[in-house]
Amino acid sequence: VAAAAAAAWWVSCPRSLCLRLSDHRLFGDCCPPASLSFFQTPRRIPYDEAVGQEFRPAKVGDSFGPTWETCWFKVELSIPQAWAGQEVHFVWESDGEGMVWRDGQPVQGLTKEGEKTSYILTSSLKESEPHSLTLYVELACNGLFGAGKGSMIAPPDPDRRFTLSKAELVIFNRDVYELLVDLEILLDMAQLLGEENQRSFQALYTANQMVNMCDVTDPSTFPAARDLAAAIFSQRNGKSQHTIHAVGHCHIDSAWLWPYEETIRKCARSWVTVVRLMERNPELTFACSQAQQFEWVRTWYPGLYAQIQEFVAKEQFIPVGGTWVEMDGNLPSGESMVRQFLQGQLFFQEQFGRICSEFWLPDTFGYSAQLPQLMRGCGIRRFLTQKLSWNLVNTFPILKTVKNNKDKGCVNHSALLFGFGDGGGGPTQKMLDRMKRMSDTDGLPRVQISTPDRLFSVLEKESSQLCTWVGELFLELHNGTYTTQAQIKKGNRECERILHDVEVLSTLAVARGSAFQYPASQLQRLWRLLLLNQFHDVLPGSCIQLVVEDALQYYTEIRRVGARLQEEAVQSLCRELLQPKAGSTESTLVLNTLPWERTEVISRTGLPGHDGAPDLASGGGLREVRLSPSYWNRAPQTSLGSSHCTPFSTAFLLFFLHCCFSVPLCSRESVPDGCYANQFALFDDVPLYWDAWDVMDYHLETRKPVTMLLKPLEITLAGGLRGSASFSLQIGKSSTLTQEIILDATCPYLRFLTQVEWKEAHKFLKVEFPVQVRSTNATYEIQFGHLQRPTHWNTSWDWARFEVWAHKWLDLSEHGFGVALLNDCKYGASAHGNILSLSLLRAPKSPDATADIAHHQFTYAVMPHLGSFQDAGVIQCAYNMNFPLHAVPASSAQCPAWSAFSVSSPAVVLETVKQASPRGRTVVVRLYEAHGSTVVAWLQTSLPVKEAMLCDLLERPAAQGSLPLEQRGMRLSFTPFRVLSILLVLRQ
């Protein structure tokens, strides 16, 4: 007891000395500004506009606001002559984030939460230096983590005030600072190394000796005290000690608890501070990801960007990641992920002369199994993350700290990314000074300022000893992000389709008519907007309301411009393909942007003056459809191009609507006796903390079937080629759901067009399909393929997947039979036992109190099938539902059926057709194997191709990648889920 009391006393005495030094001796003389004035604006305005405003007096102690306002301060300083030879700082402490401007350029970020509250005016004041100067401070009325009311992730407090607590010139006592750093490290060693470690007590006794030797009122006692600390720090490690590769970093969420516009300023505040640190510490390295953020700084802060470029050339400021933003790892489509790399790597190549070799995604909510292939296709073989250490159930085998290193004995190197992050901030001088002392000190791991390349190069030499993980890196947390903010997820899916179709149609228009100009710059702008919204706190929905508004506005812009670009491409195609004809028979052109033939019922929507049109569309091309009076008499509502079609009877329709799904040829029921398909269920949804992020397993215990009928089932279309019925339900206390169930002739799935007025709080709405299928695994579509997840909870790894993600479909099959669920904008799903479940809507209240409280419209479908989902065409049907046909009215012209592309194997999906970068008459075609098989497929095209070659995802020709142009087309070899990209050089 006596020994423990003595140890506690020894620790408390050095702590007390640290407090006395920092409180009374770190700063010497001080003086206020000669003048302090300000003006306030609701806008984020540039410097040139700000300095021209009318400023009025301000003083320390004043408060400013409300939240998201901006205050500009004019600070006139006069340094006393008596301070000659001293280190002089301008100290600024406020609740908001600040930026110091000097001579028209940003020079220092000031954020109290990020331990940056001073700007160094001079390290030793000389007579030749100006003693009077004017600074401007741009103050954002938000903190490092926004302005949450009551907690960090709560919705922002719109009325928060931000107080200026200090603004003054001070003399900085460097000798006191250095002594403080010594003492703090020794105290940390004493506490953290543990009583069983000899070095712990050596550090403690040394700190105690320093206390005895040091007189805080007499700086002449400091050097001897510092010598004691230096003796400890100079005792070196043995050769076996672990090495930590330290890299400066500041993770800046491109939007989260603050809007996009504030992120632009966060980047400038953080990066200008890093530049100042590099000027004083030439050994500092700083890894920085997200091409979008570089582009923001390049646009808004060109002077700062020029300085960054200089440090990039010196290999201190290191671009990493290779993507446009640090995107979500689950929800973007495969093509979107390719574009993240393509846009990012092209930017880094153009701006810095090189692409990135590391994929940098430290903070996203899971990682697709397709990422390794996509990374390799973009010149990347290295990957860094830390988010899997958040796993709620199973500890993931990953490097985190020396203590928790799961590869002890196999590798002796790990990474340390140091600096304030999420809201920006980055490294501090104190962090660097601590690392200098700990670079090689007995009892501590070696710490060396390094680079990502050096770290990975060392690890690659030891890679044979490392573990291998196969499949997705599933984060056992934040699975509510598959559903939260449904409107953002719908916008993402729709805009992915729009850009796909615009690219296909524009490429075909270029190929068919030399006068048409491919809208490359406009498409790049739209893609970059879409990619920005795929940031890992935007697409997942874990952001404040201001960000949601920004995101929805960007989707509106993509829809608006995309519709115009699509119309221009279609008009050009029509001019090239239509041929004059006699007579006045009305016709409709149907454009199919998918690579297979489709037979579908076309609604009258979008066909002025018509009730419907029959359609048999060619793959990747056009087909003319003519309407005749006799046809209208046969199918007055909707039509389809098949002479063998029998209109539905009411009884047949009701048979389907009662969910007794019978598969043709075998008459097998899909739903077990006593069960109901399309069953809505409401769950309580109260996570432990991360409201918008998490769905906890205990929500499953609160299931309540939705059974309150507001409007009974009634037939809305009977007979003809489309049958439908509708009904309405009461959900919870104040929400309603209306659904139209639609069955089209020859369509293998039953669609559920759903509209919800959602007004719930902390509720979770799902729709369930119990099916008469038994299988231990369900299959879910992911980017460029699919994977299986268990339908049981045998192990903790299985149970942790109680809520998972999928793209356009999921399927549960046994041999010879299965049932698939398709959707047009949903991602959350589960398959437990024999119940397929689609997650529809959530209602979290943090960080957006209005999350999902809106009108929602979406469609899902159920598809019973014989055989495997591959043989039944589930993949193609899901594409069809997500990529509707384009019907274009035409008259006095005729158009022969024309197909641009076809693929011989149903296992291979032609995903993308676009113009290559840079511009020219070169087309990129991207295909992937979708069935999980090894297959040879022939790609045929009617485009005037003179040369074909394989390329990588950055559209660089592959070595020995030339493809012979044979009569059957181009021969392509696929292994399971392989993605192939081809360059097609067109004749002039």
TAMO-V650618 format. One record per residue. N is the residue number from 1. RES is the residue in one small letter. BURIAL is 1 if it has 16 or more other C-alpha atoms within 10 Angstrom, else 0. Layout:
N_RES_BURIAL, N_RES_BURIAL
This chain:
1_v_0, 2_a_0, 3_a_0, 4_a_0, 5_a_0, 6_a_0, 7_a_1, 8_a_0, 9_w_0, 10_w_1, 11_v_1, 12_s_0, 13_c_0, 14_p_1, 15_r_1, 16_s_0, 17_l_1, 18_c_1, 19_l_0, 20_r_0, 21_l_1, 22_s_0, 23_d_0, 24_h_0, 25_r_1, 26_l_1, 27_f_1, 28_g_0, 29_d_0, 30_c_1, 31_c_0, 32_p_1, 33_p_1, 34_a_0, 35_s_0, 36_l_1, 37_s_1, 38_f_1, 39_f_1, 40_q_1, 41_t_0, 42_p_0, 43_r_0, 44_r_1, 45_i_0, 46_p_0, 47_y_1, 48_d_0, 49_e_0, 50_a_1, 51_v_0, 52_g_0, 53_q_0, 54_e_0, 55_f_1, 56_r_0, 57_p_0, 58_a_1, 59_k_1, 60_v_1, 61_g_0, 62_d_0, 63_s_1, 64_f_1, 65_g_1, 66_p_1, 67_t_1, 68_w_1, 69_e_1, 70_t_1, 71_c_1, 72_w_1, 73_f_1, 74_k_1, 75_v_1, 76_e_1, 77_l_1, 78_s_1, 79_i_1, 80_p_0, 81_q_0, 82_a_0, 83_w_1, 84_a_0, 85_g_0, 86_q_1, 87_e_1, 88_v_1, 89_h_1, 90_f_1, 91_v_1, 92_w_1, 93_e_1, 94_s_1, 95_d_1, 96_g_1, 97_e_1, 98_g_1, 99_m_1, 100_v_1, 101_w_1, 102_r_0, 103_d_0, 104_g_0, 105_q_0, 106_p_1, 107_v_1, 108_q_1, 109_g_1, 110_l_1, 111_t_1, 112_k_1, 113_e_1, 114_g_1, 115_e_1, 116_k_1, 117_t_1, 118_s_1, 119_y_1, 120_i_1, 121_l_1, 122_t_0, 123_s_0, 124_s_0, 125_l_1, 126_k_0, 127_e_0, 128_s_0, 129_e_0, 130_p_0, 131_h_1, 132_s_0, 133_l_0, 134_t_0, 135_l_1, 136_y_1, 137_v_1, 138_e_1, 139_l_1, 140_a_1, 141_c_1, 142_n_1, 143_g_1, 144_l_1, 145_f_1, 146_g_1, 147_a_1, 148_g_1, 149_k_0, 150_g_0, 151_s_0, 152_m_1, 153_i_1, 154_a_1, 155_p_1, 156_p_1, 157_d_1, 158_p_0, 159_d_0, 160_r_1, 161_r_1, 162_f_1, 163_t_1, 164_l_1, 165_s_0, 166_k_1, 167_a_1, 168_e_1, 169_l_1, 170_v_1, 171_i_1, 172_f_1, 173_n_1, 174_r_0, 175_d_0, 176_v_1, 177_y_1, 178_e_1, 179_l_1, 180_l_1, 181_v_1, 182_d_1, 183_l_1, 184_e_1, 185_i_1, 186_l_1, 187_l_1, 188_d_0, 189_m_1, 190_a_1, 191_q_1, 192_l_0, 193_l_1, 194_g_0, 195_e_0, 196_e_0, 197_n_0, 198_q_0, 199_r_1, 200_s_1, 201_f_1, 202_q_0, 203_a_1, 204_l_1, 205_y_1, 206_t_1, 207_a_1, 208_n_1, 209_q_1, 210_m_1, 211_v_1, 212_n_0, 213_m_0, 214_c_1, 215_d_0, 216_v_1, 217_t_0, 218_d_0, 219_p_0, 220_s_0, 221_t_0, 222_f_1, 223_p_0, 224_a_0, 225_a_1, 226_r_1, 227_d_0, 228_l_1, 229_a_1, 230_a_0, 231_a_0, 232_i_1, 233_f_1, 234_s_0, 235_q_0, 236_r_0, 237_n_1, 238_g_0, 239_k_0, 240_s_0, 241_q_1, 242_h_1, 243_t_1, 244_i_1, 245_h_1, 246_a_1, 247_v_1, 248_g_1, 249_h_1, 250_c_1, 251_h_1, 252_i_1, 253_d_1, 254_s_1, 255_a_1, 256_w_1, 257_l_1, 258_w_1, 259_p_1, 260_y_1, 261_e_0, 262_e_1, 263_t_1, 264_i_1, 265_r_1, 266_k_1, 267_c_1, 268_a_1, 269_r_1, 270_s_1, 271_w_1, 272_v_1, 273_t_1, 274_v_1, 275_v_1, 276_r_1, 277_l_1, 278_m_1, 279_e_0, 280_r_0, 281_n_0, 282_p_0, 283_e_0, 284_l_1, 285_t_1, 286_f_1, 287_a_1, 288_c_1, 289_s_1, 290_q_1, 291_a_1, 292_q_1, 293_q_1, 294_f_1, 295_e_1, 296_w_1, 297_v_1, 298_r_1, 299_t_0, 300_w_0, 301_y_1, 302_p_0, 303_g_0, 304_l_1, 305_y_1, 306_a_0, 307_q_0, 308_i_1, 309_q_1, 310_e_0, 311_f_1, 312_v_1, 313_a_0, 314_k_0, 315_e_0, 316_q_1, 317_f_1, 318_i_1, 319_p_1, 320_v_1, 321_g_1, 322_g_1, 323_t_1, 324_w_1, 325_v_1, 326_e_1, 327_m_1, 328_d_1, 329_g_1, 330_n_1, 331_l_1, 332_p_1, 333_s_1, 334_g_1, 335_e_1, 336_s_1, 337_m_1, 338_v_1, 339_r_1, 340_q_1, 341_f_1, 342_l_1, 343_q_1, 344_g_1, 345_q_1, 346_l_1, 347_f_1, 348_f_1, 349_q_0, 350_e_0, 351_q_0, 352_f_0, 353_g_0, 354_r_0, 355_i_1, 356_c_1, 357_s_1, 358_e_1, 359_f_1, 360_w_1, 361_l_1, 362_p_0, 363_d_1, 364_t_1, 365_f_1, 366_g_1, 367_y_1, 368_s_1, 369_a_1, 370_q_1, 371_l_1, 372_p_1, 373_q_0, 374_l_1, 375_m_1, 376_r_0, 377_g_1, 378_c_1, 379_g_1, 380_i_1, 381_r_0, 382_r_1, 383_f_1, 384_l_0, 385_t_1, 386_q_0, 387_k_1, 388_l_1, 389_s_1, 390_w_1, 391_n_0, 392_l_0, 393_v_0, 394_n_0, 395_t_0, 396_f_1, 397_p_0, 398_i_1, 399_l_1, 400_k_1, 401_t_0, 402_v_1, 403_k_0, 404_n_0, 405_n_1, 406_k_1, 407_d_1, 408_k_0, 409_g_0, 410_c_0, 411_v_1, 412_n_1, 413_h_1, 414_s_1, 415_a_1, 416_l_1, 417_l_1, 418_f_1, 419_g_1, 420_f_1, 421_g_1, 422_d_1, 423_g_1, 424_g_1, 425_g_1, 426_g_1, 427_p_1, 428_t_1, 429_q_1, 430_k_0, 431_m_0, 432_l_1, 433_d_0, 434_r_0, 435_m_1, 436_k_0, 437_r_1, 438_m_1, 439_s_1, 440_d_1, 441_t_1, 442_d_1, 443_g_1, 444_l_1, 445_p_1, 446_r_1, 447_v_1, 448_q_1, 449_i_1, 450_s_1, 451_t_1, 452_p_1, 453_d_0, 454_r_0, 455_l_1, 456_f_1, 457_s_0, 458_v_0, 459_l_1, 460_e_0, 461_k_0, 462_e_0, 463_s_0, 464_s_0, 465_q_0, 466_l_0, 467_c_0, 468_t_0, 469_w_0, 470_v_0, 471_g_0, 472_e_1, 473_l_1, 474_f_1, 475_l_1, 476_e_1, 477_l_1, 478_h_1, 479_n_1, 480_g_1, 481_t_1, 482_y_1, 483_t_1, 484_t_1, 485_q_1, 486_a_1, 487_q_1, 488_i_1, 489_k_1, 490_k_1, 491_g_1, 492_n_1, 493_r_1, 494_e_1, 495_c_1, 496_e_1, 497_r_1, 498_i_1, 499_l_1, 500_h_1, 501_d_1, 502_v_1, 503_e_1, 504_v_1, 505_l_1, 506_s_1, 507_t_1, 508_l_1, 509_a_1, 510_v_1, 511_a_1, 512_r_1, 513_g_0, 514_s_0, 515_a_0, 516_f_1, 517_q_0, 518_y_1, 519_p_1, 520_a_1, 521_s_0, 522_q_0, 523_l_1, 524_q_0, 525_r_0, 526_l_1, 527_w_1, 528_r_1, 529_l_1, 530_l_1, 531_l_1, 532_l_1, 533_n_1, 534_q_1, 535_f_1, 536_h_1, 537_d_1, 538_v_1, 539_l_1, 540_p_1, 541_g_1, 542_s_1, 543_c_1, 544_i_1, 545_q_1, 546_l_1, 547_v_1, 548_v_1, 549_e_0, 550_d_1, 551_a_1, 552_l_1, 553_q_0, 554_y_1, 555_y_1, 556_t_0, 557_e_1, 558_i_1, 559_r_1, 560_r_0, 561_v_0, 562_g_1, 563_a_1, 564_r_0, 565_l_1, 566_q_1, 567_e_1, 568_e_1, 569_a_1, 570_v_1, 571_q_0, 572_s_1, 573_l_1, 574_c_1, 575_r_0, 576_e_0, 577_l_1, 578_l_1, 579_q_0, 580_p_0, 581_k_0, 582_a_0, 583_g_0, 584_s_0, 585_t_0, 586_e_0, 587_s_1, 588_t_1, 589_l_1, 590_v_1, 591_l_1, 592_n_1, 593_t_1, 594_l_1, 595_p_1, 596_w_1, 597_e_0, 598_r_1, 599_t_1, 600_e_1, 601_v_1, 602_i_1, 603_s_1, 604_r_1, 605_t_0, 606_g_0, 607_l_0, 608_p_0, 609_g_0, 610_h_1, 611_d_1, 612_g_1, 613_a_1, 614_p_1, 615_d_1, 616_l_1, 617_a_1, 618_s_1, 619_g_1, 620_g_1, 621_g_1, 622_l_1, 623_r_1, 624_e_1, 625_v_1, 626_r_1, 627_l_1, 628_s_0, 629_p_0, 630_s_0, 631_y_0, 632_w_1, 633_n_0, 634_r_0, 635_a_1, 636_p_0, 637_q_1, 638_t_1, 639_s_1, 640_l_1, 641_g_1, 642_s_0, 643_s_0, 644_h_0, 645_c_0, 646_t_0, 647_p_1, 648_f_1, 649_s_0, 650_t_0, 651_a_0, 652_f_0, 653_l_1, 654_l_1, 655_f_0, 656_f_1, 657_l_1, 658_h_0, 659_c_1, 660_c_1, 661_f_1, 662_s_1, 663_v_1, 664_p_0, 665_l_0, 666_c_0, 667_s_0, 668_r_1, 669_e_1, 670_s_1, 671_v_1, 672_p_0, 673_d_0, 674_g_0, 675_c_0, 676_y_1, 677_a_1, 678_n_1, 679_q_0, 680_f_1, 681_a_1, 682_l_1, 683_f_1, 684_d_1, 685_d_1, 686_v_1, 687_p_1, 688_l_0, 689_y_0, 690_w_1, 691_d_1, 692_a_1, 693_w_1, 694_d_1, 695_v_1, 696_m_1, 697_d_0, 698_y_0, 699_h_1, 700_l_0, 701_e_0, 702_t_0, 703_r_0, 704_k_0, 705_p_1, 706_v_1, 707_t_0, 708_m_0, 709_l_0, 710_l_0, 711_k_0, 712_p_0, 713_l_1, 714_e_0, 715_i_1, 716_t_0, 717_l_1, 718_a_1, 719_g_1, 720_g_1, 721_l_1, 722_r_1, 723_g_1, 724_s_1, 725_a_1, 726_s_1, 727_f_1, 728_s_1, 729_l_1, 730_q_1, 731_i_1, 732_g_1, 733_k_0, 734_s_0, 735_s_0, 736_t_1, 737_l_1, 738_t_1, 739_q_1, 740_e_1, 741_i_1, 742_i_1, 743_l_1, 744_d_1, 745_a_1, 746_t_1, 747_c_0, 748_p_1, 749_y_1, 750_l_1, 751_r_1, 752_f_1, 753_l_1, 754_t_1, 755_q_1, 756_v_1, 757_e_1, 758_w_1, 759_k_1, 760_e_1, 761_a_1, 762_h_0, 763_k_1, 764_f_1, 765_l_1, 766_k_1, 767_v_1, 768_e_1, 769_f_1, 770_p_1, 771_v_1, 772_q_1, 773_v_1, 774_r_1, 775_s_1, 776_t_1, 777_n_1, 778_a_1, 779_t_1, 780_y_1, 781_e_1, 782_i_1, 783_q_1, 784_f_1, 785_g_1, 786_h_1, 787_l_1, 788_q_0, 789_r_0, 790_p_1, 791_t_1, 792_h_1, 793_w_0, 794_n_0, 795_t_0, 796_s_0, 797_w_0, 798_d_0, 799_w_1, 800_a_1, 801_r_1, 802_f_1, 803_e_1, 804_v_1, 805_w_1, 806_a_1, 807_h_1, 808_k_1, 809_w_1, 810_l_1, 811_d_1, 812_l_1, 813_s_1, 814_e_1, 815_h_0, 816_g_0, 817_f_1, 818_g_1, 819_v_1, 820_a_1, 821_l_1, 822_l_1, 823_n_1, 824_d_1, 825_c_1, 826_k_1, 827_y_1, 828_g_1, 829_a_1, 830_s_1, 831_a_1, 832_h_1, 833_g_1, 834_n_1, 835_i_1, 836_l_1, 837_s_1, 838_l_1, 839_s_1, 840_l_1, 841_l_1, 842_r_1, 843_a_1, 844_p_1, 845_k_1, 846_s_1, 847_p_1, 848_d_1, 849_a_1, 850_t_1, 851_a_1, 852_d_1, 853_i_1, 854_a_0, 855_h_0, 856_h_1, 857_q_1, 858_f_1, 859_t_1, 860_y_1, 861_a_1, 862_v_1, 863_m_1, 864_p_1, 865_h_1, 866_l_1, 867_g_0, 868_s_1, 869_f_1, 870_q_0, 871_d_0, 872_a_1, 873_g_1, 874_v_1, 875_i_1, 876_q_1, 877_c_1, 878_a_1, 879_y_1, 880_n_1, 881_m_1, 882_n_1, 883_f_1, 884_p_0, 885_l_1, 886_h_1, 887_a_1, 888_v_1, 889_p_1, 890_a_1, 891_s_1, 892_s_0, 893_a_1, 894_q_1, 895_c_1, 896_p_0, 897_a_1, 898_w_1, 899_s_1, 900_a_1, 901_f_1, 902_s_1, 903_v_1, 904_s_0, 905_s_0, 906_p_1, 907_a_1, 908_v_1, 909_v_1, 910_l_1, 911_e_1, 912_t_1, 913_v_1, 914_k_1, 915_q_1, 916_a_1, 917_s_0, 918_p_0, 919_r_0, 920_g_0, 921_r_1, 922_t_1, 923_v_1, 924_v_1, 925_v_1, 926_r_1, 927_l_1, 928_y_1, 929_e_1, 930_a_1, 931_h_1, 932_g_1, 933_s_0, 934_t_0, 935_v_0, 936_v_1, 937_a_1, 938_w_1, 939_l_1, 940_q_1, 941_t_1, 942_s_0, 943_l_1, 944_p_0, 945_v_1, 946_k_0, 947_e_0, 948_a_1, 949_m_1, 950_l_1, 951_c_1, 952_d_1, 953_l_1, 954_l_1, 955_e_1, 956_r_1, 957_p_1, 958_a_0, 959_a_0, 960_q_0, 961_g_0, 962_s_0, 963_l_1, 964_p_0, 965_l_1, 966_e_0, 967_q_0, 968_r_0, 969_g_1, 970_m_1, 971_r_0, 972_l_1, 973_s_0, 974_f_1, 975_t_0, 976_p_1, 977_f_1, 978_r_1, 979_v_1, 980_l_1, 981_s_1, 982_i_1, 983_l_1, 984_l_1, 985_v_1, 986_l_1, 987_r_0, 988_q_0
